[in-house]
Amino acid sequence: MRTLLTASLLAILGTGITLQESFAGELEVTVEIPRLRVSEYHRPYVAVWIQDENNRVAANLAVWYQLKHPTDQSGTKWLPDLRQWWRRTGRGLELPIDGLSGATKPAGEHKLSFSTSDKQLADLKPGKYTLLVEASREVGGRELLEIEFTWPAQKKQNFRVSGKEELGTINLTIQP
């Protein structure tokens, strides 16, 4: 019996399965940027991140801002307009960051997908968290939306919150 148990354990260890993969899950965020009818339209800067119960940043998922060229940092000038994100984590980051930074997005729905093997979620411990999506637009407004969730999910979870001006509907789906 011991030989069988030992052989089974060695086979599992040999496959490279880690404890983190035993909590395997997926997190998908859909961010809707509404089409606004205004005389001077600028695409919004958007930050998406996760914070823990103590309001500490647990993971940065995305930051969309004006990128002309990877070496051109002029677009970062307006990142402090994403006030909450900037105060909590943005000012301490050296942008651009591969896999996090991206250009501003046009009106429509934009999907972000992550699994526990992605660096953004790799260190996310079981517990209660809040997804935050913040948008700020030149000659426009600023909006911050929050969704509370538990990680990892025991069953599929769907959350939805709607913005009023700068953000449309934000969907969060978590798969076990």
N, C-alpha and C positions, 0 to 999 in steps of 0.2 A: 504494500500500500504506500509506504514511504517513497519507494522508487518511482511509482506512478505519479505521486504528488510532486516530487522533485523534478521529474521529467516534464510535467505539465507546466510548472513554474518556470523552468528554464526555457521552454518553448515560448511562453508568453514574453519573458524578458528578451528573448532573442528577436522578437518581432519589432522591438523598439517602442512598444506601447508604454506611455508614461501615465503618471497619476492624473496629469492635466487632461489627457485624452479620455480618461474615465468620466470626466465632466464635459465631454465634447458637446458643443452647442454652436448654434449659429445665431447671429444678430443681424437683422436687416433694417435699415432706416431709409424711408422714402421722404425726401424733402421736396415740397411743392413750392415753387416760386411763382406767385400769381402774375398774370399779365395786367399791368396797371395802365390806365389811360391818363397820362399826365403829359404836359408839354415838354418837359425835360426829363427823359428817363435815363437812369444809369442802373446797370446791373448791381444787385446788392453784394456786399461782402457777407460771407456766411461762415460761422464756426459751429462745429458739432463736436461735443465732448460728453464724457461721463464723469460724474463726481460721486463720491461715496457719501455715507450718512453724515460725515463730519464736514461736508462741503469741500473736501479736498479733491483735486482732479485725479481721477483714476486712469483715464485714457483720453487722449485726443484722437478723434476719428477723422476729422477733415477741417480744413480752413481754405475757403475759396476767396481769392482776392485778385486784383489786377496784376497779371503777369504778362509782360511784353516779351521778355527774354529771361532765361534763368539767372543771368548775371545782373539784370536790371532790378534794383531794389526800390524803385520809385513807388510802386504800389503798396509797399509796406507802410508808407507814411500815414495811411488812413486806417490801418488795423486797430489803433486805439479806440476807434469809433465802435468796435465790438467790445463795449465796456466791460461786461462781466467776464468774457473769455480773456480779454487782455489783462485784467487785474489778477485773475486766478492763475493763468498759465502763459498767455501769449507773450508778455514782455520778457519772459525768461527763455524763450525759444529762439534759436537761430534759424531763420527761414531763408530759403525754402527747405522743406523737409520732404524727402522722397516718400511717397505713399500717403502723405498727409496734405501737402500743399497742392492747390489746383487753381486754375483760372476761374473767374466768375462764371456763373451759369446763366443761360437765358431762361425766360419763363418756361415753366413746364415741371414735370416730375423728374427727380434725380435720385437714383438708388445707390445706396452704400451697403455692401455686404461684407461681413466678417465672420470668421470661425475662430475657435479657441486656438488654432495653430497660428493665427495672425498675430503679429507683434502687438497690435493694439489691445487685444483681449488676453494675451498670454499670461499676464500677471493679475488678471481680475479674479479675486478670491470670492468664494460664496458669500453672499450678503445682499443688502438693499442698496440700490443705486438710483441715480437720477440721470436721465438723458437730457441734455440741454442743447437747444438749437437757437442760435442768435443770428439776427440779420440786421445790417445797417446799410442804408443807401444814401449816396450823395444827393442832396436836394430832396431828401425823403425822410423817412422815419427810421426808427429802430424798434425791434421786437425780439422778445425772448420767450421761448416756449419750453416747458418742462414736462417730462414723463417719468414717473417713478416706476421701478421694476425690481424684481428679485433675480439674482444670478446665482447659479445656473437655473434654468427653467426645468421644472418637473414634467410639465406638459407644454404644448404650444401656447404661447401668449401673444395676443394682439392688443396694441394700444393705439389710440388715435387722439390727436389734439389739433385744433384749428386756430390759425392766426387770424388777425383782423385786417392787417394792412400789408406788411412787408413779407409775411410768410403765409402760405396757404395751409394745407393739411400736412401734418407730420405723422407718419405711420411708423410704428416700431413693432417688429415681429421677432420673437425669440423662439427658437426651436431647441428642444433638448438634444 
